[in-house]
């Protein structure tokens, strides 16, 4: 291979890497600007709270029910 072919391949490789980097940055900006991650975090916190409430409700139901077997 000659120098011109190598330099052309290097330039094409660098342009490809830069274009992928720009695409990643655009996608990150779109996700951050839509506040999706904040909404998902808020939803996961709410699910955790609901699960703990359900656990507590199940415990209180078990202690209040008298098992009467004949």
Helices and strands as residue ranges (DSSP letters): H 3-33, H 36-64
